[in-house]
């Protein structure tokens, strides 16, 4: 492999080389017959190719070539940039639908327990000259982690993820259902709503819970709890804290795994924030975060005395940074049109950039205190469709700004829905505007990257604005 893509460009550490050799050993032993090479795209959707074992063996070092238009698509999978002409938004190395290369990170290897002798590995995207694809969301988070390394700190994140699972009644696979996107499936409820955490409701869906538990734990994910949420057919999983990029890798794999497991067993799982079903409750993704000192493993958010709000000075600075950049970062936490249906007063979802001590109405909820090693900040702004690399990177860049500039978060908002504070964006359009106004966050995420992602999202918004909604038809068809 001396002249391989990986070795020519020095893409792996010694440890990754060792892990790749171990993986080849498992292939040679017959444990794996196919290997999925997957990379997280700009939306946090996994794309890639599946190779048979003999081809996968070499592809670990040579990489896998994919069509660059995958990097130029909106959520309907439409390519929104001009590819074959000289006008419009052109990116070096991507003209004419050329190839780019994805390279496996062998540290992420998993065997998928639901698929016969199938391995899975997460990849990073590179241009043909070995340079990282500059708008790769995983690379952007790695860059944020490197900034944190300069302070001698690790990023620790705990995931609390809500989603819906329905019984799949009709897959809607008639010829007329094909489209871009296609017709959504017909589904029915597994539970009624409004029995939050009741044992009877949990026992009613025990078959589903046991299916998810067994498969996710077999996959090696650090599952902590399975819960019945408040809405109809709504559930929540929580996970033990993960360190660094591994936290985002966990979320990427989790969403895909749950959808695959459910599909294979007659269910339909969705991480859409607010599905269009009667009596729906919106799903959120609450991100618990803290910083840990590399030298001794101490949580640097933990205060030394009982005075104050339960955070150290470092924690207060980080909190202030999250609050300062809340409106600009909202785009990365809620990147869909649907996600903004969730932000409303008195709904257990935040509506303004405020923080409070252990108050679930606030966007930023502070938990812990002296001697409590789990002291942390819970950001309740996110929706479960968010690209986890961009969501977490935006948190890190915001929090670091607060630490480095010694920002003050101000007093706790004891009445979060009444406290004067900057209102969070109410639409994806408004979120794009807030992001562009946040010059510090744009600079940290990358100004050209922000332009690129906003271009994709503006194409999505334009398609939405051309649709005639049911609301419009009800409102105007008979009246006028």
Secondary structure, DSSP 8 states (H G I E B T S, - for coil): -TTSHHHHTT-S-HHHHHHHHHHHHHHHTTS-SEEEEEEE-TTS-EEEEEEEHHHHHHHHHH-EEEEGGGGGB-TTS-B-S--SSSSS---TT-GGG-EEEEEE-GGG-EE-TTSTTEEEEEEEEE-TTS-B-TT-HHHHHHHHHHHHHTTTEEEEEEEEEEEEEEEEEE---SGGG-SSS----EEE-SS-SS-TT-HHHHHHTHHHHHHHHHHHHHTT--EEEEEE-SSTTEEEEEE--EETHHHHHHHHHHHHHHHHHHHHTTEEEE--SS-S-TT-----EEEEEEEEETTT--BTTS-SSSSTTS--HHHHHHHHHHHHTHHHHHHHH--STGGGGS--TTSSS--BS-EEES-TTSSEEEE--TT-TT-EEEEEEE-TTS-HHHHHHHHHHHHHHHHHTT----S--TTTTTS---B--SSHHHHHHHHHH-HHHHHHH-HHHHHHHHHHHHHHHHHHHTS--HHHHHHHTTT-
